[in-house]
Amino acid sequence: MIMAVREIREFNRFYTNLIGALDYSRHLHTPFTLTEARVLYELAHAPCTDAADLRVELSLDAGHLSRMLAKFEERQLVTRGPSERDARRQRIELTAHGREAAALLEERSEEAVGSLLARIRPQDRSRLSEAMRTVRDILRDGEDGGGTPMPPRVVLRGPRPGDLGWVIERNATVYADEFGWNEEYEALVAQIVADFAATRDPEREAVWIAELDGQRAGCVFCVRNKEPDTARLRLLLVDPAARGHGIGRRLVDECIAFARTAAYTELVLWTNDILAGARAIYQRAGFELVAEKRHHSFGRELVGQDWHMAL
């Protein structure tokens, strides 16, 4: 026990110095402190968050967080209003300007970490990643000070190398296992992903990868439709092992928020009536069913559905 305490304290000193080398305000050339950047990151990965939840998630003092949010509001980075869940709570939501600031922070943070990893031998990077996952998993599997198991952590992020291939593989595997869909569906997903990668307009198209405790757990795409003012939600997927944590709802909410920021006037999607879980998410988010049509696709008789949302 004594040796473990010493090792953890030594690692903490080392890691604190390492984080100092990646200091947000000096090396990332941003006006935000590390704590401010953490708040912006959390807000960017959830369409709207209650201040109380944000304080608990980041272990922040209530007064400190309140002053920080007031500063953000003055700079037009966030808006604040009564929570839909409880009028006594305060809802925090990023503005378009706030999302731009958060996106720039994330881009520069990834560049900084990339520079750090560039100094590490390629064969050691996978060892480092695995060691970090091991530390996180062991600590997360334990209990917090109150004796309550720590909840799984869900994060939404942009695509990284290998993610688009994972989207194709997981879609093909999950739909084959759960609904018996054949290779036609995999070909369709591959075409959608290839078109996105080849012609993506970063200002008006995006993809999000959901992670659960650091592991890929879901995805969704927002792409241009034929009509210039219409966006299309595509390829919503939550891995079966990650269901029950609200990942699908968060992915859809993120897609909606992005479509609004990108100045689309409506968001549409096509799905099939057998996908009951996805349809429930769409309905709760505010989509309306506008058309149904029987079709034979992916080796099955299906009923396709068109859903629409005015933005």
C-alpha positions in Angstrom: 0.0 0.0 0.0 2.8 2.5 0.9 4.7 1.7 -2.3 1.5 2.2 -4.3 0.9 5.6 -2.7 4.4 6.7 -3.4 4.2 5.6 -7.1 0.9 7.4 -7.6 2.3 10.6 -6.0 5.4 10.4 -8.2 3.4 9.9 -11.3 1.2 12.8 -10.3 4.2 15.1 -10.1 5.5 13.9 -13.4 2.1 14.3 -15.1 1.5 17.7 -13.6 4.8 18.9 -15.1 3.9 17.3 -18.5 0.5 19.1 -18.5 2.3 22.3 -17.7 4.3 21.8 -20.9 1.0 21.8 -22.8 -0.3 24.9 -21.0 -3.4 26.3 -22.8 -2.8 30.0 -22.4 1.0 30.0 -23.4 1.5 27.1 -25.8 -1.9 26.9 -27.5 -2.1 30.6 -28.0 -5.6 30.9 -26.6 -7.1 33.3 -24.0 -8.5 30.4 -22.0 -7.1 28.7 -18.9 -7.1 24.9 -18.6 -10.2 25.0 -16.5 -12.0 27.3 -18.9 -11.0 25.0 -21.8 -12.4 22.0 -19.9 -15.7 23.7 -19.5 -15.8 24.7 -23.2 -15.0 21.1 -24.1 -17.8 19.7 -22.0 -20.3 22.2 -23.5 -19.1 21.4 -27.0 -19.8 17.7 -26.6 -23.4 18.2 -25.3 -25.9 20.4 -27.0 -27.1 21.8 -23.6 -26.0 21.1 -20.1 -27.3 22.2 -16.7 -24.8 24.2 -14.7 -25.3 21.8 -11.7 -24.4 18.8 -13.9 -21.4 20.6 -15.3 -20.1 21.5 -11.8 -20.4 17.8 -10.6 -18.8 16.5 -13.8 -15.7 18.7 -13.5 -15.6 18.9 -9.7 -15.7 22.7 -9.8 -16.6 25.1 -7.0 -20.1 26.5 -7.6 -19.0 30.1 -7.2 -16.0 29.7 -9.5 -18.1 28.1 -12.2 -20.7 30.8 -11.9 -18.1 33.6 -12.4 -16.6 31.7 -15.3 -20.0 31.3 -17.1 -20.8 35.0 -16.5 -17.5 35.8 -18.2 -18.3 33.5 -21.1 -21.8 35.1 -21.4 -20.2 38.6 -21.6 -18.0 37.3 -24.4 -21.0 35.8 -26.2 -19.7 32.3 -25.9 -22.7 30.9 -24.1 -26.3 31.5 -23.3 -28.0 30.8 -20.0 -31.7 30.1 -19.2 -34.0 28.0 -17.1 -33.5 24.2 -17.5 -36.3 22.3 -19.3 -36.0 19.6 -16.6 -36.2 21.9 -13.6 -36.8 25.7 -13.8 -34.7 26.1 -10.6 -31.7 24.8 -12.5 -29.7 26.8 -15.1 -29.2 25.5 -18.7 -26.0 26.4 -20.4 -25.6 26.3 -24.2 -22.8 27.3 -26.5 -23.4 30.0 -29.1 -22.1 29.7 -32.6 -19.1 31.9 -31.5 -18.6 29.5 -28.5 -18.6 26.5 -30.8 -16.0 28.1 -33.0 -13.8 28.8 -29.9 -14.2 25.2 -28.6 -13.4 23.8 -32.1 -10.2 25.9 -32.3 -9.2 24.7 -28.8 -9.7 21.1 -29.7 -7.8 21.5 -32.9 -4.8 23.1 -31.2 -4.9 20.6 -28.3 -4.7 17.7 -30.7 -1.8 19.4 -32.5 0.0 19.9 -29.2 -0.5 16.2 -28.1 0.5 15.2 -31.6 3.7 17.1 -31.2 4.3 15.3 -27.9 3.6 11.9 -29.5 6.0 12.7 -32.4 8.9 12.5 -29.9 7.9 8.9 -29.0 9.0 5.9 -31.0 6.0 4.5 -33.1 6.3 1.1 -31.4 5.9 2.7 -28.0 2.8 4.8 -28.8 0.5 1.7 -28.6 2.1 0.7 -25.3 1.4 4.2 -24.0 -2.2 4.2 -25.1 -2.8 0.8 -23.6 -1.2 1.8 -20.3 -3.4 4.9 -20.1 -6.5 2.8 -20.8 -5.4 0.4 -18.0 -4.9 3.2 -15.5 -8.3 4.7 -16.4 -10.1 1.4 -16.3 -8.7 0.3 -13.0 -9.5 3.7 -11.3 -12.9 3.9 -12.9 -13.8 0.3 -11.9 -13.1 1.2 -8.3 -15.3 3.4 -6.2 -15.3 7.2 -5.5 -15.1 8.7 -2.1 -18.9 8.3 -1.5 -18.8 4.5 -2.2 -20.7 4.9 -5.4 -19.3 3.3 -8.6 -18.1 5.9 -11.1 -20.5 6.2 -14.1 -19.2 5.4 -17.6 -17.9 8.5 -19.4 -19.4 9.3 -22.8 -17.5 11.7 -25.1 -18.4 12.9 -28.6 -15.5 13.8 -30.8 -14.5 14.4 -34.4 -13.1 11.7 -36.7 -9.6 10.3 -36.4 -7.6 8.0 -38.7 -9.4 4.6 -38.8 -12.8 5.9 -37.6 -14.4 5.9 -41.0 -13.4 2.3 -41.6 -14.8 1.5 -38.2 -18.1 3.1 -39.1 -18.4 0.8 -42.2 -17.4 -2.3 -40.3 -19.6 -1.8 -37.3 -22.7 -0.8 -39.3 -22.3 -3.9 -41.5 -21.7 -6.2 -38.5 -24.5 -4.9 -36.2 -27.2 -4.8 -38.9 -26.2 -8.3 -40.1 -26.3 -9.7 -36.6 -29.5 -7.9 -35.5 -31.6 -7.8 -38.7 -30.0 -10.2 -41.1 -29.1 -7.5 -43.6 -26.8 -8.6 -46.4 -23.7 -7.0 -48.1 -25.9 -4.5 -49.9 -26.1 -2.5 -46.7 -22.3 -2.6 -46.2 -21.9 -1.4 -49.8 -24.3 1.5 -49.1 -22.6 2.5 -45.9 -19.2 2.4 -47.7 -20.5 4.6 -50.5 -21.9 7.2 -48.0 -18.6 7.3 -46.1 -16.5 7.5 -49.3 -18.6 10.4 -50.6 -18.3 12.2 -47.3 -14.6 11.8 -47.2 -14.1 12.9 -50.8 -16.3 15.9 -50.9 -16.9 17.0 -47.3 -17.6 20.7 -46.7 -16.3 21.3 -43.2 -18.5 24.3 -42.7 -21.7 22.4 -43.5 -20.9 18.7 -43.0 -19.6 16.8 -40.0 -19.3 13.4 -38.4 -19.2 12.5 -34.7 -17.7 9.5 -33.0 -19.1 8.6 -29.6 -16.7 7.0 -27.1 -17.7 5.2 -23.9 -14.8 5.0 -21.5 -12.4 5.7 -24.3 -13.7 3.0 -26.7 -15.7 3.7 -29.9 -19.3 3.3 -29.2 -21.4 5.1 -31.9 -21.5 7.6 -34.7 -23.7 9.9 -36.7 -23.2 12.0 -39.9 -24.6 15.4 -40.9 -24.4 15.9 -44.7 -25.7 18.2 -47.3 -29.0 17.2 -49.0 -29.9 17.9 -52.6 -31.7 21.1 -51.5 -29.1 23.7 -50.4 -31.0 24.6 -47.2 -31.6 21.1 -46.1 -29.2 18.8 -44.1 -29.5 15.0 -43.8 -28.8 12.9 -40.7 -27.2 9.6 -41.7 -25.7 6.5 -40.3 -26.8 6.9 -36.7 -25.4 3.9 -34.8 -24.9 2.9 -31.2 -22.9 -0.3 -30.6 -25.0 -2.9 -28.8 -22.5 -3.1 -25.9 -22.8 0.7 -25.3 -26.6 1.1 -25.3 -28.4 2.4 -22.3 -26.1 5.4 -21.7 -28.0 8.0 -23.8 -25.4 7.9 -26.6 -27.9 7.9 -29.4 -29.8 10.9 -28.0 -26.6 12.8 -27.6 -25.5 12.1 -31.1 -28.8 13.2 -32.6 -28.8 16.3 -30.5 -25.3 17.2 -31.6 -26.3 16.7 -35.2 -29.3 19.0 -34.8 -27.2 21.7 -33.0 -24.6 21.6 -35.8 -27.3 21.9 -38.5 -28.7 25.0 -36.9 -25.3 26.5 -36.5 -24.6 25.8 -40.2 -27.7 27.8 -41.1 -29.8 24.9 -42.5 -33.5 25.5 -42.3 -34.5 21.8 -42.1 -33.0 18.4 -41.2 -34.2 15.2 -42.8 -33.5 11.5 -42.4 -34.5 8.1 -43.9 -34.8 5.0 -41.7 -36.8 1.8 -41.5 -39.7 1.0 -39.2 -38.0 -2.0 -37.7 -35.4 0.3 -36.1 -37.6 1.0 -33.1 -34.9 2.4 -30.8 -33.7 4.9 -33.4 -37.2 6.0 -34.3 -37.9 6.7 -30.6 -34.9 8.9 -30.4 -35.9 10.8 -33.6 -39.4 11.4 -32.3 -38.2 12.6 -28.9 -35.8 15.0 -30.6 -38.7 16.6 -32.5 -38.6 14.9 -35.9 -42.0 14.2 -37.6 -42.8 11.2 -39.8 -43.8 12.5 -43.2 -43.9 9.4 -45.5 -43.6 5.6 -45.5 -43.0 3.2 -48.4 -42.4 -0.6 -48.6 -39.2 -1.7 -50.4 -37.0 -4.7 -50.8 -33.4 -3.9 -49.7 -30.5 -5.5 -48.0 -32.1 -8.9 -48.6 -35.3 -8.1 -46.6 -38.8 -6.7 -47.0 -38.8 -3.4 -45.3 -40.9 -0.3 -44.7 -38.8 2.9 -45.3 -39.7 6.1 -43.5 -38.9 9.7 -44.2 -38.6 12.0 -41.1 -38.4 15.8 -41.1 -37.5 18.5 -38.7 -37.9 22.3 -39.3 -34.9 24.2 -37.8 
